[in-house]
């Protein structure tokens, strides 16, 4: 449960920052792979940013924790994240 709350707070911080409320497509791609992708596809996306290897391993460890969450709870996280992204994109229209 703590992981989900932390993840949602980070998503809010990234998506709804006042200076730019448009969700970056790369962030959205990484977020989708984090929530629904397998380890190899997520690792490939992370490697495209050329981070240090220990950063990739740390994010993969977090993904392993997320992958252990039950399917219904994981779907709730996906639904809430989708609403946050939609809300952030809507704010740029006003």
C-alpha positions in Angstrom: 0.0 0.0 0.0 2.8 2.4 0.8 4.4 1.9 -2.6 1.1 2.8 -4.3 0.7 6.0 -2.3 4.3 7.0 -3.0 3.9 6.2 -6.7 0.8 8.3 -6.9 2.4 11.3 -5.1 5.4 11.1 -7.5 3.0 11.0 -10.5 1.1 14.0 -9.2 4.3 15.9 -8.7 5.5 15.1 -12.3 2.2 15.6 -14.1 0.7 18.5 -12.3 3.6 20.9 -11.8 2.3 24.4 -12.3 4.9 25.4 -14.9 4.0 22.6 -17.3 1.0 20.4 -16.7 1.3 18.5 -20.0 2.5 15.0 -19.4 5.7 14.2 -21.2 5.2 11.3 -23.7 8.4 9.7 -22.5 7.2 9.8 -18.9 3.9 8.3 -19.9 5.7 5.5 -21.8 7.9 4.7 -18.8 4.9 4.8 -16.5 2.9 2.4 -18.7 5.9 0.0 -18.9 6.4 0.3 -15.1 2.7 -0.6 -14.4 2.0 -3.2 -17.2 5.2 -4.1 -19.0 7.6 -6.9 -18.3 11.1 -6.4 -16.8 12.9 -6.5 -20.1 10.8 -3.9 -21.9 10.9 -1.6 -18.8 14.7 -2.0 -18.6 15.0 -1.2 -22.3 13.1 2.1 -21.8 15.2 3.0 -18.8 18.4 2.3 -20.7 17.4 4.8 -23.4 18.0 7.6 -20.8 21.6 6.3 -20.2 21.4 6.3 -16.4 23.9 4.6 -14.2 23.4 0.8 -14.0 22.7 1.0 -10.3 19.7 3.3 -11.0 18.3 0.8 -13.4 18.6 -2.0 -10.9 17.0 0.1 -8.2 14.0 0.9 -10.4 13.7 -2.8 -11.4 13.6 -3.7 -7.7 10.7 -1.4 -7.2 9.0 -2.9 -10.2 9.4 -6.3 -8.7 7.6 -5.1 -5.6 4.8 -3.7 -7.8 4.5 -6.9 -9.8 3.7 -8.7 -6.5 0.6 -6.6 -5.9 -2.7 -8.5 -6.7 -4.3 -7.8 -10.0 -7.4 -6.0 -8.6 -5.2 -3.6 -6.6 -2.8 -3.1 -9.5 -5.8 -2.2 -11.7 -6.9 0.4 -9.1 -3.4 2.0 -9.3 -3.6 2.0 -13.1 -7.1 3.6 -13.0 -6.1 6.3 -10.5 -2.9 7.0 -12.5 -5.0 7.4 -15.7 -7.3 9.8 -14.0 -4.3 11.9 -12.7 -2.8 12.0 -16.2 -6.1 12.9 -17.8 -6.7 15.7 -15.2 -3.3 17.1 -15.7 -3.7 17.2 -19.5 -7.2 18.8 -19.1 -5.6 21.6 -17.0 -3.6 22.8 -20.0 -6.9 23.5 -21.9 -8.0 26.2 -19.4 
